[in-house]
Amino acid sequence: MRKGEIDFITLGCSKNLVDAERVMRQLEAAGWNCVHDAEKPQGEICVINTCGFIGDAKEESINMILQMAERKKQGKLRQLIVMGCLSERYRAELEEELPEVDAYFGKFDFERMKDLIGTYALPGNPRQYSLFERHLTTPKHYAYLKISEGCNRMCSYCAIPLITGRHTSRPKAEILDEVRWLVSQGVKELNVIAQDLSSYGLDIEKRHLLPELIDEIAHVPGVEWIRLHYAYPTDFPEELLDVMVRNSNVCKYLDIALQHCTDHMLTLMRRHITQAEQDALIRKIREKVPGICIRTTLLVGHPGETDEDFEALKEWTRQMRFDRMGCFAYSDEEGTYANTHYKDDVPQNVKEQRASELMAIQQEISGELMQQFVGKTEKVIIDRQEGDYYIGRTQYDSPEVDCEVLIQKEKDERLKVGDFYNVKIIKAEEFDLYAILC
């Protein structure tokens, strides 16, 4: 047990990661040494930042709590703290079932953690910091930028509004201050995240402010790449496409979850959009931003999904040819509209089979699309060195979830992690590219 050290374990999405980074910075200002996702946690305090989105994520969070609780029983841990989505949603039940945990914090009260833990071995006054400062856990050249919290969409299957509440945008001036601070820390690439990017600003000025915000971020000196995650198709701010075209440092990349295609399923899912409207939006995005990479997420096995719906979804996936795609099997989450109004009538094995079939289609599409890069010159950022390769990404690839570019190391060649290079693509596989330095 290392005195004065706090282990942070973050489960779930990048939005959770930003919360962990923020509270780590606060605790470091109070004199603690914070270590994130250590292979072998050894701190005297452990903070687990949980996910409570779907069944598998909840199970992973519970298992991690139990694992750390056992360390505490063995005397290897003085204090165990749980924060995040799971404890926001199930705090009362967790307190009753897992009393080994010393304190639970949710999504919005975690900043009180520093008051519970206190100051450690810090002479004089605690160090001062701005509220948006964070202990960056990502490689220093990129970071996640959370611009809002919550969601008003109330899709039938989704527990996010039950956890995070209504959509709340951060003030634009505060976000821009954070961007400038991130740049001062060496960040070159910003991955802009929210539960619903499309709604940014509606609660502040009753109008879409996302295009304006991204345009202003693009003009901050030192920002070289901006990538957009988790837009919503209904009421999408199309002015954003003009911002992409106008600013070369706004990546031609859009993560926009579509979930399904048939009007029958879009209605059951409460997506407030028709297939015709959805298809028209994708066409417009591709027309206005030629070469854009569209990442989407699809959901199979939702209550009421028929064989005909699924066959239509497969054919639609073949026609749309998304550059990046993820697929999830429906998870019946208590408190959601689907849980209280529908019968979970698609067997689990059918859900999983449908997800596998859809991803097989996408794998074939990805392989074909990746071949189009062969012979082209692309700008890449180097993330790391691994064996005989430098590993980089193009503007079309988000960290950790998308494709990578493997650049063979030459004898006297030294590429610097975090720098940009032009490379020529010489080979393509289904999810990776191979390149040489130009």
Secondary structure as GFF3:
##gff-version 3
##sequence-region A 1 438
A	DSSP	beta_strand	2	10	.	.	.	ID=ss1
A	DSSP	alpha_helix	14	29	.	.	.	ID=ss2
A	DSSP	beta_strand	33	36	.	.	.	ID=ss3
A	DSSP	beta_strand	43	50	.	.	.	ID=ss4
A	DSSP	alpha_helix	55	73	.	.	.	ID=ss5
A	DSSP	beta_strand	79	84	.	.	.	ID=ss6
A	DSSP	alpha_helix	85	97	.	.	.	ID=ss7
A	DSSP	beta_strand	103	104	.	.	.	ID=ss8
A	DSSP	three_ten_helix	110	112	.	.	.	ID=ss9
A	DSSP	alpha_helix	113	117	.	.	.	ID=ss10
A	DSSP	beta_strand	142	146	.	.	.	ID=ss11
A	DSSP	beta_strand	148	149	.	.	.	ID=ss12
A	DSSP	alpha_helix	160	164	.	.	.	ID=ss13
A	DSSP	beta_strand	168	169	.	.	.	ID=ss14
A	DSSP	alpha_helix	172	184	.	.	.	ID=ss15
A	DSSP	beta_strand	189	193	.	.	.	ID=ss16
A	DSSP	three_ten_helix	197	199	.	.	.	ID=ss17
A	DSSP	alpha_helix	202	205	.	.	.	ID=ss18
A	DSSP	alpha_helix	210	218	.	.	.	ID=ss19
A	DSSP	beta_strand	225	231	.	.	.	ID=ss20
A	DSSP	alpha_helix	239	246	.	.	.	ID=ss21
A	DSSP	beta_strand	250	256	.	.	.	ID=ss22
A	DSSP	alpha_helix	263	268	.	.	.	ID=ss23
A	DSSP	alpha_helix	275	288	.	.	.	ID=ss24
A	DSSP	beta_strand	293	300	.	.	.	ID=ss25
A	DSSP	alpha_helix	307	320	.	.	.	ID=ss26
A	DSSP	beta_strand	324	329	.	.	.	ID=ss27
A	DSSP	alpha_helix	337	341	.	.	.	ID=ss28
A	DSSP	alpha_helix	348	371	.	.	.	ID=ss29
A	DSSP	beta_strand	377	386	.	.	.	ID=ss30
A	DSSP	beta_strand	389	393	.	.	.	ID=ss31
A	DSSP	beta_strand	404	408	.	.	.	ID=ss32
A	DSSP	beta_strand	420	428	.	.	.	ID=ss33
A	DSSP	beta_strand	432	437	.	.	.	ID=ss34
###
